[in-house]
C-alpha cells in the first residue's frame, strides 16, 4: 500500500513534500522483487506493443493494396493471437 500511496502523492505534491512525508519508501526501488515485477511489466508491455504494431501494419499494407477492409476483417485481425515463435 505504501508504494501506491507514494505514486498517488506524486501526482499532486512536489518531490520534496512526498519524500519528506514518506521517508524510506524510496528504498523500495532497490528491492529485487520490485525490480523483477517492473521488468516483467516492461517485457509484457514491449510484447503487446509489438503485437499491436504488427496488426496495425497488416491493416495499413492491406488497405494500400486492397482498399479499406470491412469491419469484420478489421475485427478478425484484432482478434489474431500473438505470434509465439
C-alpha positions as CSV (number, residue, x, y, z in Angstrom):
1,X,0.0,0.0,0.0
2,X,2.9,2.4,0.7
3,X,4.1,2.2,-2.8
4,X,0.6,3.1,-4.1
5,X,0.5,6.0,-1.7
6,X,3.9,7.1,-2.9
7,X,2.8,7.1,-6.5
8,X,-0.5,8.8,-5.8
9,X,1.0,11.6,-3.7
10,X,3.4,12.2,-6.6
11,X,0.5,13.2,-8.8
12,X,-0.4,16.0,-6.5
13,X,2.6,17.1,-4.5
14,X,6.2,18.1,-5.3
15,X,9.0,15.6,-4.8
16,X,10.4,17.2,-1.6
17,X,7.0,17.1,0.1
18,X,6.3,13.5,-0.9
19,X,9.8,12.3,0.1
20,X,9.6,14.1,3.4
21,X,6.2,12.5,4.2
22,X,7.1,9.0,3.0
23,X,10.8,8.6,4.0
24,X,12.1,5.2,3.4
25,X,9.7,4.3,0.5
26,X,12.5,5.1,-1.9
27,X,14.4,2.1,-0.7
28,X,11.6,0.0,-2.3
29,X,13.2,0.8,-5.7
30,X,16.3,-1.2,-4.6
31,X,14.2,-4.3,-3.9
32,X,14.9,-7.3,-6.1
33,X,11.3,-8.3,-6.1
34,X,10.1,-4.8,-7.0
35,X,12.6,-4.7,-9.9
36,X,11.6,-8.1,-11.1
37,X,8.0,-7.0,-11.2
38,X,8.9,-3.9,-13.1
39,X,11.0,-5.8,-15.6
40,X,8.1,-8.3,-16.1
41,X,5.7,-5.5,-16.8
42,X,8.2,-3.8,-19.2
43,X,8.7,-7.1,-21.1
44,X,4.9,-7.6,-21.4
45,X,4.4,-4.0,-22.5
46,X,7.0,-4.4,-25.2
47,X,5.4,-7.6,-26.4
48,X,2.0,-6.0,-26.5
49,X,3.4,-3.0,-28.4
50,X,5.0,-5.2,-31.0
51,X,1.8,-7.2,-31.4
52,X,-0.3,-4.1,-31.8
53,X,2.2,-2.6,-34.3
54,X,2.2,-5.8,-36.4
55,X,-1.6,-5.7,-36.5
56,X,-1.6,-2.0,-37.4
57,X,1.0,-2.7,-40.2
58,X,-1.1,-5.5,-41.6
59,X,-4.1,-3.2,-41.8
60,X,-2.1,-0.4,-43.4
61,X,-0.5,-2.7,-46.0
62,X,-3.8,-4.5,-46.7
63,X,-5.6,-1.1,-47.1
64,X,-3.0,0.2,-49.5
65,X,-3.2,-3.0,-51.7
66,X,-6.9,-4.0,-51.4
67,X,-8.7,-0.9,-50.1
68,X,-10.5,-0.3,-46.9
69,X,-11.2,-3.6,-45.0
70,X,-14.6,-4.4,-43.8
71,X,-15.4,-4.2,-40.1
72,X,-15.4,-8.0,-40.0
73,X,-11.9,-8.2,-41.4
74,X,-10.7,-5.5,-39.0
75,X,-12.2,-7.4,-36.1
76,X,-10.6,-10.7,-37.2
77,X,-7.2,-9.0,-37.5
78,X,-7.5,-7.5,-34.0
79,X,-8.6,-11.0,-32.7
80,X,-5.5,-12.7,-34.1
81,X,-3.5,-14.4,-31.3
82,X,0.0,-13.3,-30.6
83,X,2.8,-14.9,-32.6
84,X,4.5,-17.4,-30.2
85,X,7.7,-18.3,-32.1
